[in-house]
C-alpha cells in the first residue's frame, strides 16, 4: 500500500471518528436536557401537590366549623342541635349551589331538616315543662 492511500484512509477514519463524536455529543446533550426537564417537571408536580395539601389542611384547620366534625357522607355531627341544624342547612345550600345535589333532593333534605328541628324544639319544650 502506498503512502497516499494510507493517508486517504487515515483521513477518512479521523473524519468518521469526529462525526461519531459529534453525534454522540448531540445525543448526550439531548438526553441530558430531557432528563433535566423531566426532573424539574417531577419536582414542580411534587411541590404543587404539597402546596395543594397544605392549602387544604390550612383551610380545614382554619374553617369556622364550630358545630362539629363531618362524617363520611358530609353531614354534621354535633352536640348543639340548633347550631348543627343551621350548619346542616348551610351545608345543604352549599351542595345545591355547587351542583352536588339536585333541586328536588335539596328541597327534600331541607324539609326533613326543618321537621327534625321542629321535633327537637318540641322535645326541648316538653323537657323544660317537666
N, CA, C and O atoms as a printed pandas DataFrame, in Angstrom:
     atom_number atom_name residue_name chain_id  residue_number  x_coord  y_coord  z_coord
0              1         N          UNK        A               1    0.850   -1.155    0.000
1              2        CA          UNK        A               1    0.000    0.000    0.000
2              3         C          UNK        A               1    0.908    1.234    0.000
3              4         O          UNK        A               1    1.868    1.328    0.765
4              5         N          UNK        A               2    0.583    2.129   -0.846
5              6        CA          UNK        A               2    1.436    3.308   -0.931
6              7         C          UNK        A               2    1.017    4.360    0.085
7              8         O          UNK        A               2   -0.016    4.195    0.733
8              9         N          UNK        A               3    1.753    5.397    0.243
9             10        CA          UNK        A               3    1.564    6.422    1.275
10            11         C          UNK        A               3    0.315    7.251    1.075
11            12         O          UNK        A               3   -0.301    7.695    2.044
12            13         N          UNK        A               4   -0.082    7.473   -0.228
13            14        CA          UNK        A               4   -1.270    8.278   -0.477
14            15         C          UNK        A               4   -2.528    7.571    0.003
15            16         O          UNK        A               4   -3.404    8.179    0.618
16            17         N          UNK        A               5   -2.602    6.273   -0.287
17            18        CA          UNK        A               5   -3.780    5.507    0.140
18            19         C          UNK        A               5   -3.856    5.444    1.663
19            20         O          UNK        A               5   -4.944    5.565    2.226
20            21         N          UNK        A               6   -2.760    5.261    2.317
21            22        CA          UNK        A               6   -2.739    5.195    3.781
22            23         C          UNK        A               6   -3.180    6.523    4.374
23            24         O          UNK        A               6   -3.936    6.562    5.344
24            25         N          UNK        A               7   -2.700    7.612    3.779
25            26        CA          UNK        A               7   -3.096    8.937    4.228
26            27         C          UNK        A               7   -4.587    9.172    3.992
27            28         O          UNK        A               7   -5.267    9.746    4.842
28            29         N          UNK        A               8   -5.091    8.733    2.851
29            30        CA          UNK        A               8   -6.504    8.872    2.494
30            31         C          UNK        A               8   -7.378    8.109    3.489
31            32         O          UNK        A               8   -8.341    8.663    4.019
32            33         N          UNK        A               9   -7.044    6.826    3.747
33            34        CA          UNK        A               9   -7.821    6.022    4.690
34            35         C          UNK        A               9   -7.707    6.562    6.123
35            36         O          UNK        A               9   -8.663    6.488    6.895
36            37         N          UNK        A              10   -6.573    7.084    6.460
37            38        CA          UNK        A              10   -6.394    7.700    7.778
38            39         C          UNK        A              10   -7.276    8.921    7.949
39            40         O          UNK        A              10   -7.869    9.126    9.008
40            41         N          UNK        A              11   -7.361    9.752    6.876
41            42        CA          UNK        A              11   -8.212   10.950    6.923
42            43         C          UNK        A              11   -9.685   10.555    7.037
43            44         O          UNK        A              11  -10.441   11.178    7.782
44            45         N          UNK        A              12  -10.087    9.525    6.301
45            46        CA          UNK        A              12  -11.472    9.046    6.384
46            47         C          UNK        A              12  -11.771    8.527    7.792
47            48         O          UNK        A              12  -12.834    8.801    8.350
48            49         N          UNK        A              13  -10.834    7.783    8.353
49            50        CA          UNK        A              13  -11.031    7.249    9.704
50            51         C          UNK        A              13  -11.169    8.374   10.723
51            52         O          UNK        A              13  -12.024    8.310   11.606
52            53         N          UNK        A              14  -10.336    9.399   10.606
53            54        CA          UNK        A              14  -10.425   10.548   11.520
54            55         C          UNK        A              14  -11.755   11.278   11.333
55            56         O          UNK        A              14  -12.382   11.691   12.309
56            57         N          UNK        A              15  -12.191   11.440   10.063
57            58        CA          UNK        A              15  -13.490   12.083    9.783
58            59         C          UNK        A              15  -14.640   11.306   10.393
59            60         O          UNK        A              15  -15.551   11.900   10.969
60            61         N          UNK        A              16  -14.613    9.973   10.275
61            62        CA          UNK        A              16  -15.659    9.126   10.851
62            63         C          UNK        A              16  -15.662    9.251   12.375
63            64         O          UNK        A              16  -16.724    9.356   12.989
64            65         N          UNK        A              17  -14.479    9.240   12.982
65            66        CA          UNK        A              17  -14.377    9.377   14.438
66            67         C          UNK        A              17  -14.914   10.737   14.914
67            68         O          UNK        A              17  -15.604   10.819   15.930
68            69         N          UNK        A              18  -14.586   11.800   14.164
69            70        CA          UNK        A              18  -15.101   13.132   14.520
70            71         C          UNK        A              18  -16.622   13.163   14.381
71            72         O          UNK        A              18  -17.310   13.704   15.248
72            73         N          UNK        A              19  -17.154   12.587   13.298
73            74        CA          UNK        A              19  -18.605   12.555   13.095
74            75         C          UNK        A              19  -19.291   11.775   14.211
75            76         O          UNK        A              19  -20.316   12.211   14.736
76            77         N          UNK        A              20  -18.728   10.623   14.574
77            78        CA          UNK        A              20  -19.297    9.840   15.674
78            79         C          UNK        A              20  -19.240   10.604   17.002
79            80         O          UNK        A              20  -20.161   10.519   17.814
80            81         N          UNK        A              21  -18.165   11.338   17.210
81            82        CA          UNK        A              21  -18.024   12.136   18.417
82            83         C          UNK        A              21  -19.086   13.243   18.469
83            84         O          UNK        A              21  -19.688   13.483   19.516
84            85         N          UNK        A              22  -19.309   13.906   17.347
85            86        CA          UNK        A              22  -20.320   14.971   17.287
86            87         C          UNK        A              22  -21.717   14.390   17.516
87            88         O          UNK        A              22  -22.501   14.944   18.287
88            89         N          UNK        A              23  -22.029   13.277   16.849
89            90        CA          UNK        A              23  -23.335   12.642   17.025
90            91         C          UNK        A              23  -23.518   12.192   18.475
91            92         O          UNK        A              23  -24.590   12.377   19.051
92            93         N          UNK        A              24  -22.484   11.606   19.064
93            94        CA          UNK        A              24  -22.564   11.181   20.463
94            95         C          UNK        A              24  -22.775   12.354   21.396
95            96         O          UNK        A              24  -23.539   12.252   22.355
96            97         N          UNK        A              25  -22.102   13.478   21.128
97            98        CA          UNK        A              25  -22.272   14.674   21.950
98            99         C          UNK        A              25  -23.689   15.218   21.834
99           100         O          UNK        A              25  -24.296   15.603   22.834
100          101         N          UNK        A              26  -24.214   15.247   20.614
101          102        CA          UNK        A              26  -25.581   15.741   20.404
102          103         C          UNK        A              26  -26.582   14.857   21.146
103          104         O          UNK        A              26  -27.482   15.363   21.817
104          105         N          UNK        A              27  -26.429   13.551   21.025
105          106        CA          UNK        A              27  -27.325   12.624   21.726
106          107         C          UNK        A              27  -27.203   12.803   23.231
107          108         O          UNK        A              27  -28.210   12.787   23.938
108          109         N          UNK        A              28  -26.003   12.969   23.721
109          110        CA          UNK        A              28  -25.778   13.171   25.149
110          111         C          UNK        A              28  -26.453   14.459   25.637
111          112         O          UNK        A              28  -27.087   14.469   26.692
112          113         N          UNK        A              29  -26.314   15.531   24.873
113          114        CA          UNK        A              29  -26.941   16.808   25.244
114          115         C          UNK        A              29  -28.458   16.684   25.230
115          116         O          UNK        A              29  -29.123   17.160   26.150
116          117         N          UNK        A              30  -29.012   16.057   24.207
117          118        CA          UNK        A              30  -30.466   15.886   24.132
118          119         C          UNK        A              30  -30.977   15.065   25.304
119          120         O          UNK        A              30  -31.981   15.418   25.922
120          121         N          UNK        A              31  -30.289   13.966   25.614
121          122        CA          UNK        A              31  -30.704   13.147   26.754
122          123         C          UNK        A              31  -30.562   13.908   28.068
123          124         O          UNK        A              31  -31.414   13.788   28.949
124          125         N          UNK        A              32  -29.504   14.679   28.205
125          126        CA          UNK        A              32  -29.296   15.470   29.415
126          127         C          UNK        A              32  -30.378   16.516   29.602
127          128         O          UNK        A              32  -30.901   16.680   30.704
128          129         N          UNK        A              33  -30.716   17.222   28.535
129          130        CA          UNK        A              33  -31.777   18.236   28.615
130          131         C          UNK        A              33  -33.115   17.570   28.918
131          132         O          UNK        A              33  -33.889   18.081   29.728
132          133         N          UNK        A              34  -33.394   16.444   28.281
133          134        CA          UNK        A              34  -34.644   15.727   28.538
134          135         C          UNK        A              34  -34.722   15.287   29.995
135          136         O          UNK        A              34  -35.759   15.443   30.640
136          137         N          UNK        A              35  -33.639   14.747   30.503
137          138        CA          UNK        A              35  -33.607   14.321   31.898
138          139         C          UNK        A              35  -33.803   15.510   32.832
139          140         O          UNK        A              35  -34.522   15.409   33.827
140          141         N          UNK        A              36  -33.165   16.638   32.514
141          142        CA          UNK        A              36  -33.285   17.842   33.328
142          143         C          UNK        A              36  -34.738   18.336   33.337
143          144         O          UNK        A              36  -35.273   18.673   34.394
144          145         N          UNK        A              37  -35.377   18.378   32.155
145          146        CA          UNK        A              37  -36.770   18.832   32.065
146          147         C          UNK        A              37  -37.692   17.893   32.852
147          148         O          UNK        A              37  -38.560   18.357   33.591
148          149         N          UNK        A              38  -37.510   16.595   32.698
149          150        CA          UNK        A              38  -38.336   15.643   33.440
150          151         C          UNK        A              38  -38.126   15.775   34.947
151          152         O          UNK        A              38  -39.082   15.701   35.719
152          153         N          UNK        A              39  -36.891   15.967   35.359
153          154        CA          UNK        A              39  -36.604   16.124   36.781
154          155         C          UNK        A              39  -37.323   17.348   37.341
155          156         O          UNK        A              39  -37.938   17.275   38.405
156          157         N          UNK        A              40  -37.249   18.462   36.634
157          158        CA          UNK        A              40  -37.904   19.668   37.112
158          159         C          UNK        A              40  -39.422   19.548   37.043
159          160         O          UNK        A              40  -40.117   20.083   37.906
160          161         N          UNK        A              41  -39.948   18.861   36.043
161          162        CA          UNK        A              41  -41.396   18.657   35.965
162          163         C          UNK        A              41  -41.876   17.836   37.158
163          164         O          UNK        A              41  -42.917   18.134   37.743
164          165         N          UNK        A              42  -41.122   16.810   37.515
165          166        CA          UNK        A              42  -41.491   15.989   38.674
166          167         C          UNK        A              42  -41.388   16.807   39.955
167          168         O          UNK        A              42  -42.259   16.717   40.820
168          169         N          UNK        A              43  -40.332   17.601   40.079
169          170        CA          UNK        A              43  -40.194   18.455   41.264
170          171         C          UNK        A              43  -41.353   19.429   41.382
171          172         O          UNK        A              43  -41.909   19.604   42.467
172          173         N          UNK        A              44  -41.722   20.064   40.277
173          174        CA          UNK        A              44  -42.835   21.006   40.305
174          175         C          UNK        A              44  -44.153   20.306   40.642
175          176         O          UNK        A              44  -44.977   20.854   41.374
176          177         N          UNK        A              45  -44.355   19.104   40.113
177          178        CA          UNK        A              45  -45.575   18.358   40.418
178          179         C          UNK        A              45  -45.637   18.009   41.902
179          180         O          UNK        A              45  -46.692   18.121   42.526
180          181         N          UNK        A              46  -44.517   17.590   42.459
181          182        CA          UNK        A              46  -44.485   17.264   43.889
182          183         C          UNK        A              46  -44.731   18.519   44.717
183          184         O          UNK        A              46  -45.496   18.484   45.681
184          185         N          UNK        A              47  -44.090   19.629   44.351
185          186        CA          UNK        A              47  -44.306   20.879   45.087
186          187         C          UNK        A              47  -45.745   21.357   44.964
187          188         O          UNK        A              47  -46.317   21.853   45.934
188          189         N          UNK        A              48  -46.336   21.214   43.785
189          190        CA          UNK        A              48  -47.733   21.603   43.608
190          191         C          UNK        A              48  -48.638   20.728   44.467
191          192         O          UNK        A              48  -49.586   21.227   45.075
192          193         N          UNK        A              49  -48.359   19.439   44.523
193          194        CA          UNK        A              49  -49.147   18.544   45.369
194          195         C          UNK        A              49  -49.011   18.885   46.836
195          196         O          UNK        A              49  -49.999   18.885   47.572
196          197         N          UNK        A              50  -47.784   19.179   47.271
197          198        CA          UNK        A              50  -47.580   19.582   48.664
198          199         C          UNK        A              50  -48.262   20.915   48.963
199          200         O          UNK        A              50  -48.839   21.095   50.035
200          201         N          UNK        A              51  -48.195   21.839   48.022
201          202        CA          UNK        A              51  -48.875   23.129   48.201
202          203         C          UNK        A              51  -50.380   22.955   48.302
203          204         O          UNK        A              51  -51.027   23.585   49.139
204          205         N          UNK        A              52  -50.938   22.107   47.455
205          206        CA          UNK        A              52  -52.379   21.859   47.497
206          207         C          UNK        A              52  -52.775   21.193   48.810
207          208         O          UNK        A              52  -53.786   21.551   49.414
208          209         N          UNK        A              53  -51.974   20.221   49.250
209          210        CA          UNK        A              53  -52.257   19.555   50.523
210          211         C          UNK        A              53  -52.168   20.545   51.677
211          212         O          UNK        A              53  -52.990   20.499   52.592
212          213         N          UNK        A              54  -51.183   21.438   51.647
213          214        CA          UNK        A              54  -51.053   22.442   52.698
214          215         C          UNK        A              54  -52.233   23.405   52.678
215          216         O          UNK        A              54  -52.742   23.793   53.729
216          217         N          UNK        A              55  -52.668   23.789   51.479
217          218        CA          UNK        A              55  -53.829   24.674   51.355
218          219         C          UNK        A              55  -55.081   24.015   51.930
219          220         O          UNK        A              55  -55.823   24.635   52.692
220          221         N          UNK        A              56  -55.312   22.746   51.558
221          222        CA          UNK        A              56  -56.493   22.038   52.048
222          223         C          UNK        A              56  -56.424   21.856   53.563
223          224         O          UNK        A              56  -57.426   22.031   54.257
224          225         N          UNK        A              57  -55.243   21.505   54.077
225          226        CA          UNK        A              57  -55.094   21.334   55.517
226          227         C          UNK        A              57  -55.305   22.663   56.231
227          228         O          UNK        A              57  -55.960   22.712   57.272
228          229         N          UNK        A              58  -54.758   23.731   55.683
229          230        CA          UNK        A              58  -54.952   25.051   56.290
230          231         C          UNK        A              58  -56.396   25.490   56.259
231          232         O          UNK        A              58  -56.898   26.022   57.250
232          233         N          UNK        A              59  -57.073   25.283   55.154
233          234        CA          UNK        A              59  -58.479   25.684   55.079
234          235         C          UNK        A              59  -59.337   24.825   55.997
235          236         O          UNK        A              59  -60.329   25.303   56.548
236          237         N          UNK        A              60  -58.960   23.556   56.165
237          238        CA          UNK        A              60  -59.700   22.697   57.092
238          239         C          UNK        A              60  -59.459   23.142   58.532
239          240         O          UNK        A              60  -60.394   23.208   59.330
240          241         N          UNK        A              61  -58.206   23.446   58.860
241          242        CA          UNK        A              61  -57.881   23.858   60.223
242          243         C          UNK        A              61  -58.441   25.236   60.566
243          244         O          UNK        A              61  -58.820   25.484   61.711
244          245         N          UNK        A              62  -58.496   26.130   59.585
245          246        CA          UNK        A              62  -58.945   27.489   59.845
246          247         C          UNK        A              62  -60.425   27.710   59.598
247          248         O          UNK        A              62  -60.915   28.824   59.782
248          249         N          UNK        A              63  -61.150   26.682   59.188
249          250        CA          UNK        A              63  -62.588   26.844   58.947
250          251         C          UNK        A              63  -63.295   27.091   60.270
251          252         O          UNK        A              63  -62.897   26.553   61.303
252          253         N          UNK        A              64  -64.369   27.925   60.236
253          254        CA          UNK        A              64  -65.102   28.176   61.473
254          255         C          UNK        A              64  -66.265   27.220   61.579
255          256         O          UNK        A              64  -67.416   27.638   61.704
256          257         N          UNK        A              65  -65.972   25.969   61.529
257          258        CA          UNK        A              65  -66.975   24.931   61.696
258          259         C          UNK        A              65  -67.030   24.568   63.178
259          260         O          UNK        A              65  -66.529   23.525   63.597
260          261         N          UNK        A              66  -67.661   25.469   63.978
261          262        CA          UNK        A              66  -67.735   25.264   65.412
262          263         C          UNK        A              66  -68.783   24.225   65.775
263          264         O          UNK        A              66  -68.829   23.772   66.919
264          265         N          UNK        A              67  -69.623   23.839   64.827
265          266        CA          UNK        A              67  -70.725   22.933   65.142
266          267         C          UNK        A              67  -70.268   21.507   65.340
267          268         O          UNK        A              67  -70.942   20.757   66.047
268          269         N          UNK        A              68  -69.183   21.101   64.766
269          270        CA          UNK        A              68  -68.741   19.724   64.943
270          271         C          UNK        A              68  -67.951   19.237   63.758
271          272         O          UNK        A              68  -67.515   20.016   62.911
272          273         N          UNK        A              69  -67.775   17.944   63.714
273          274        CA          UNK        A              69  -66.993   17.356   62.635
274          275         C          UNK        A              69  -67.914   16.751   61.593
275          276         O          UNK        A              69  -69.078   16.460   61.867
276          277         N          UNK        A              70  -67.381   16.567   60.396
277          278        CA          UNK        A              70  -68.149   15.971   59.315
278          279         C          UNK        A              70  -67.896   14.477   59.290
279          280         O          UNK        A              70  -66.762   14.025   59.446
280          281         N          UNK        A              71  -68.964   13.714   59.091
281          282        CA          UNK        A              71  -68.763   12.277   58.931
282          283         C          UNK        A              71  -68.554   11.970   57.456
283          284         O          UNK        A              71  -68.422   12.885   56.643
284          285         N          UNK        A              72  -68.524   10.703   57.107
285          286        CA          UNK        A              72  -68.120   10.308   55.762
286          287         C          UNK        A              72  -69.086   10.758   54.671
287          288         O          UNK        A              72  -68.681   10.877   53.515
288          289         N          UNK        A              73  -70.366   11.015   55.008
289          290        CA          UNK        A              73  -71.287   11.449   53.964
290          291         C          UNK        A              73  -71.511   12.944   53.993
291          292         O          UNK        A              73  -72.324   13.457   53.225
292          293         N          UNK        A              74  -70.810   13.659   54.860
293          294        CA          UNK        A              74  -70.849   15.107   54.824
294          295         C          UNK        A              74  -71.859   15.736   55.750
295          296         O          UNK        A              74  -72.001   16.959   55.725
296          297         N          UNK        A              75  -72.559   14.995   56.552
297          298        CA          UNK        A              75  -73.481   15.620   57.486
298          299         C          UNK        A              75  -72.731   15.963   58.760
299          300         O          UNK        A              75  -71.731   15.331   59.101
300          301         N          UNK        A              76  -73.224   16.962   59.449
301          302        CA          UNK        A              76  -72.530   17.436   60.625
302          303         C          UNK        A              76  -72.994   16.657   61.835
303          304         O          UNK        A              76  -74.191   16.446   62.030
304          305         N          UNK        A              77  -72.032   16.226   62.654
305          306        CA          UNK        A              77  -72.383   15.603   63.916
306          307         C          UNK        A              77  -71.977   16.560   65.016
307          308         O          UNK        A              77  -70.814   16.955   65.096
308          309         N          UNK        A              78  -72.931   16.944   65.878
309          310        CA          UNK        A              78  -72.661   17.980   66.844
310          311         C          UNK        A              78  -73.439   17.763   68.119
311          312         O          UNK        A              78  -74.411   17.009   68.158
312          313         N          UNK        A              79  -72.990   18.443   69.169
313          314        CA          UNK        A              79  -73.711   18.370   70.429
314          315         C          UNK        A              79  -74.805   19.411   70.492
315          316         O          UNK        A              79  -75.800   19.206   71.187
316          317         N          UNK        A              80  -74.661   20.508   69.798
317          318        CA          UNK        A              80  -75.637   21.585   69.818
318          319         C          UNK        A              80  -76.565   21.438   68.621
319          320         O          UNK        A              80  -76.133   21.594   67.479
320          321         N          UNK        A              81  -77.850   21.135   68.874
321          322        CA          UNK        A              81  -78.751   20.820   67.767
322          323         C          UNK        A              81  -79.150   22.053   66.976
323          324         O          UNK        A              81  -79.335   21.951   65.763
324          325         N          UNK        A              82  -79.294   23.226   67.610
325          326        CA          UNK        A              82  -79.695   24.410   66.842
326          327         C          UNK        A              82  -78.563   24.871   65.942
327          328         O          UNK        A              82  -78.793   25.217   64.783
328          329         N          UNK        A              83  -77.335   24.879   66.466
329          330        CA          UNK        A              83  -76.191   25.236   65.629
330          331         C          UNK        A              83  -75.995   24.194   64.535
331          332         O          UNK        A              83  -75.709   24.535   63.387
332          333         N          UNK        A              84  -76.148   22.933   64.892
333          334        CA          UNK        A              84  -75.972   21.857   63.918
334          335         C          UNK        A              84  -77.018   21.958   62.821
335          336         O          UNK        A              84  -76.711   21.748   61.648
336          337         N          UNK        A              85  -78.268   22.285   63.199
337          338        CA          UNK        A              85  -79.327   22.401   62.205
338          339         C          UNK        A              85  -79.042   23.503   61.208
339          340         O          UNK        A              85  -79.201   23.307   60.003
340          341         N          UNK        A              86  -78.617   24.673   61.698
341          342        CA          UNK        A              86  -78.333   25.765   60.768
342          343         C          UNK        A              86  -77.099   25.454   59.927
343          344         O          UNK        A              86  -77.040   25.812   58.751
344          345         N          UNK        A              87  -76.110   24.789   60.529
345          346        CA          UNK        A              87  -74.925   24.412   59.751
346          347         C          UNK        A              87  -75.256   23.347   58.720
347          348         O          UNK        A              87  -74.712   23.370   57.615
348          349         N          UNK        A              88  -76.136   22.416   59.060
349          350        CA          UNK        A              88  -76.538   21.400   58.074
350          351         C          UNK        A              88  -77.287   22.063   56.933
351          352         O          UNK        A              88  -77.110   21.696   55.771
352          353         N          UNK        A              89  -78.130   23.046   57.264
353          354        CA          UNK        A              89  -78.852   23.751   56.211
354          355         C          UNK        A              89  -77.890   24.540   55.320
355          356         O          UNK        A              89  -78.038   24.567   54.098
356          357         N          UNK        A              90  -76.905   25.177   55.950
357          358        CA          UNK        A              90  -75.895   25.891   55.169
358          359         C          UNK        A              90  -75.130   24.925   54.271
359          360         O          UNK        A              90  -74.842   25.237   53.115
360          361         N          UNK        A              91  -74.807   23.770   54.799
361          362        CA          UNK        A              91  -74.078   22.748   54.034
362          363         C          UNK        A              91  -74.930   22.276   52.847
363          364         O          UNK        A              91  -74.422   22.110   51.738
364          365         N          UNK        A              92  -76.233   22.061   53.092
365          366        CA          UNK        A              92  -77.124   21.648   52.003
366          367         C          UNK        A              92  -77.204   22.731   50.933
367          368         O          UNK        A              92  -77.177   22.435   49.738
368          369         N          UNK        A              93  -77.303   23.984   51.366
369          370        CA          UNK        A              93  -77.338   25.088   50.400
370          371         C          UNK        A              93  -76.055   25.113   49.562
371          372         O          UNK        A              93  -76.094   25.301   48.346
372          373         N          UNK        A              94  -74.929   24.922   50.233
373          374        CA          UNK        A              94  -73.647   24.913   49.534
374          375         C          UNK        A              94  -73.573   23.766   48.518
375          376         O          UNK        A              94  -73.097   23.954   47.398
376          377         N          UNK        A              95  -74.047   22.579   48.915
377          378        CA          UNK        A              95  -74.047   21.438   47.999
378          379         C          UNK        A              95  -74.949   21.706   46.798
379          380         O          UNK        A              95  -74.621   21.333   45.672
380          381         N          UNK        A              96  -76.088   22.357   47.045
381          382        CA          UNK        A              96  -77.011   22.666   45.953
382          383         C          UNK        A              96  -76.383   23.681   44.992
383          384         O          UNK        A              96  -76.461   23.524   43.774
384          385         N          UNK        A              97  -75.761   24.719   45.553
385          386        CA          UNK        A              97  -75.133   25.749   44.725
386          387         C          UNK        A              97  -74.002   25.161   43.894
387          388         O          UNK        A              97  -73.824   25.536   42.735
388          389         N          UNK        A              98  -73.231   24.238   44.477
389          390        CA          UNK        A              98  -72.114   23.620   43.763
390          391         C          UNK        A              98  -72.574   22.540   42.791
391          392         O          UNK        A              98  -71.763   21.997   42.040
392          393         N          UNK        A              99  -73.871   22.222   42.797
393          394        CA          UNK        A              99  -74.387   21.228   41.868
394          395         C          UNK        A              99  -74.191   19.794   42.313
395          396         O          UNK        A              99  -74.326   18.870   41.510
396          397         N          UNK        A             100  -73.873   19.596   43.581
397          398        CA          UNK        A             100  -73.657   18.243   44.079
398          399         C          UNK        A             100  -74.977   17.508   44.296
399          400         O          UNK        A             100  -75.029   16.281   44.212
400          401         N          UNK        A             101  -76.044   18.261   44.574
401          402        CA          UNK        A             101  -77.366   17.646   44.739
402          403         C          UNK        A             101  -78.362   18.395   43.865
403          404         O          UNK        A             101  -78.168   19.569   43.552
404          405         N          UNK        A             102  -79.422   17.709   43.477
405          406        CA          UNK        A             102  -80.429   18.319   42.618
406          407         C          UNK        A             102  -81.366   19.197   43.455
407          408         O          UNK        A             102  -81.333   19.178   44.686
408          409         N          UNK        A             103  -82.199   19.964   42.752
409          410        CA          UNK        A             103  -83.145   20.835   43.444
410          411         C          UNK        A             103  -84.143   20.017   44.257
411          412         O          UNK        A             103  -84.466   20.373   45.390
412          413         N          UNK        A             104  -84.632   18.917   43.675
413          414        CA          UNK        A             104  -85.587   18.072   44.385
414          415         C          UNK        A             104  -84.959   17.463   45.637
415          416         O          UNK        A             104  -85.595   17.409   46.690
416          417         N          UNK        A             105  -83.710   17.003   45.523
417          418        CA          UNK        A             105  -83.007   16.434   46.673
418          419         C          UNK        A             105  -82.760   17.507   47.732
419          420         O          UNK        A             105  -82.876   17.238   48.928
420          421         N          UNK        A             106  -82.422   18.719   47.296
421          422        CA          UNK        A             106  -82.221   19.828   48.227
422          423         C          UNK        A             106  -83.502   20.126   48.998
423          424         O          UNK        A             106  -83.484   20.262   50.221
424          425         N          UNK        A             107  -84.612   20.226   48.272
425          426        CA          UNK        A             107  -85.889   20.533   48.926
426          427         C          UNK        A             107  -86.298   19.421   49.879
427          428         O          UNK        A             107  -86.815   19.694   50.963
428          429         N          UNK        A             108  -86.073   18.169   49.487
429          430        CA          UNK        A             108  -86.420   17.047   50.355
430          431         C          UNK        A             108  -85.592   17.078   51.638
431          432         O          UNK        A             108  -86.118   16.882   52.733
432          433         N          UNK        A             109  -84.303   17.325   51.489
433          434        CA          UNK        A             109  -83.429   17.334   52.668
434          435         C          UNK        A             109  -83.721   18.526   53.580
435          436         O          UNK        A             109  -83.697   18.390   54.803
436          437         N          UNK        A             110  -83.995   19.692   52.993
437          438        CA          UNK        A             110  -84.325   20.873   53.811
438          439         C          UNK        A             110  -85.621   20.633   54.567
439          440         O          UNK        A             110  -85.717   20.952   55.752
440          441         N          UNK        A             111  -86.630   20.067   53.885
441          442        CA          UNK        A             111  -87.902   19.776   54.568
442          443         C          UNK        A             111  -87.671   18.800   55.711
443          444         O          UNK        A             111  -88.213   18.985   56.801
444          445         N          UNK        A             112  -86.893   17.789   55.481
445          446        CA          UNK        A             112  -86.572   16.824   56.527
446          447         C          UNK        A             112  -85.839   17.503   57.674
447          448         O          UNK        A             112  -86.110   17.224   58.842
448          449         N          UNK        A             113  -84.930   18.377   57.349
449          450        CA          UNK        A             113  -84.162   19.104   58.370
450          451         C          UNK        A             113  -85.080   20.004   59.198
451          452         O          UNK        A             113  -84.948   20.064   60.420
452          453         N          UNK        A             114  -85.998   20.696   58.546
453          454        CA          UNK        A             114  -86.917   21.574   59.272
454          455         C          UNK        A             114  -87.843   20.765   60.174
455          456         O          UNK        A             114  -88.136   21.185   61.293
456          457         N          UNK        A             115  -88.303   19.614   59.702
457          458        CA          UNK        A             115  -89.137   18.747   60.546
458          459         C          UNK        A             115  -88.359   18.279   61.765
459          460         O          UNK        A             115  -88.883   18.273   62.879
460          461         N          UNK        A             116  -87.143   17.899   61.558
461          462        CA          UNK        A             116  -86.298   17.435   62.659
462          463         C          UNK        A             116  -86.096   18.552   63.679
463          464         O          UNK        A             116  -86.139   18.305   64.884
464          465         N          UNK        A             117  -85.871   19.796   63.200
465          466        CA          UNK        A             117  -85.690   20.923   64.111
466          467         C          UNK        A             117  -86.954   21.176   64.912
467          468         O          UNK        A             117  -86.884   21.421   66.116
468          469         N          UNK        A             118  -88.127   21.118   64.253
469          470        CA          UNK        A             118  -89.383   21.347   64.969
470          471         C          UNK        A             118  -89.594   20.287   66.038
471          472         O          UNK        A             118  -90.018   20.602   67.150
472          473         N          UNK        A             119  -89.299   19.031   65.710
473          474        CA          UNK        A             119  -89.450   17.969   66.694
474          475         C          UNK        A             119  -88.468   18.154   67.848
475          476         O          UNK        A             119  -88.815   17.906   69.003
476          477         N          UNK        A             120  -87.257   18.583   67.545
477          478        CA          UNK        A             120  -86.279   18.842   68.603
478          479         C          UNK        A             120  -86.745   19.976   69.507
479          480         O          UNK        A             120  -86.589   19.906   70.726
480          481         N          UNK        A             121  -87.325   21.033   68.904
481          482        CA          UNK        A             121  -87.829   22.149   69.701
482          483         C          UNK        A             121  -88.971   21.697   70.605
483          484         O          UNK        A             121  -89.047   22.103   71.765
484          485         N          UNK        A             122  -89.850   20.866   70.082
485          486        CA          UNK        A             122  -90.976   20.357   70.877
486          487         C          UNK        A             122  -90.455   19.494   72.016
487          488         O          UNK        A             122  -90.914   19.622   73.151
488          489         N          UNK        A             123  -89.505   18.621   71.725
489          490        CA          UNK        A             123  -88.922   17.778   72.773
490          491         C          UNK        A             123  -88.259   18.618   73.859
491          492         O          UNK        A             123  -88.398   18.311   75.043
492          493         N          UNK        A             124  -87.549   19.658   73.481
493          494        CA          UNK        A             124  -86.905   20.521   74.477
494          495         C          UNK        A             124  -87.943   21.255   75.321
495          496         O          UNK        A             124  -87.766   21.415   76.529
496          497         N          UNK        A             125  -89.016   21.695   74.691
497          498        CA          UNK        A             125  -90.076   22.389   75.420
498          499         C          UNK        A             125  -90.738   21.441   76.427
499          500         O          UNK        A             125  -91.038   21.841   77.552
500          501         N          UNK        A             126  -90.964   20.193   76.026
501          502        CA          UNK        A             126  -91.545   19.210   76.942
502          503         C          UNK        A             126  -90.592   18.919   78.096
503          504         O          UNK        A             126  -91.037   18.747   79.231
504          505         N          UNK        A             127  -89.313   18.863   77.831
505          506        CA          UNK        A             127  -88.319   18.641   78.881
506          507         C          UNK        A             127  -88.338   19.782   79.886
507          508         O          UNK        A             127  -88.226   19.543   81.089
508          509         N          UNK        A             128  -88.476   21.013   79.418
509          510        CA          UNK        A             128  -88.496   22.170   80.322
510          511         C          UNK        A             128  -89.725   22.152   81.221
511          512         O          UNK        A             128  -89.664   22.527   82.392
512          513         N          UNK        A             129  -90.835   21.711   80.654
513          514        CA          UNK        A             129  -92.080   21.686   81.438
514          515         C          UNK        A             129  -92.032   20.631   82.537
515          516         O          UNK        A             129  -92.737   20.777   83.535
516          517         N          UNK        A             130  -91.259   19.610   82.402
517          518        CA          UNK        A             130  -91.181   18.552   83.412
518          519         C          UNK        A             130  -90.401   18.992   84.541
519          520         O          UNK        A             130  -90.220   18.239   85.498
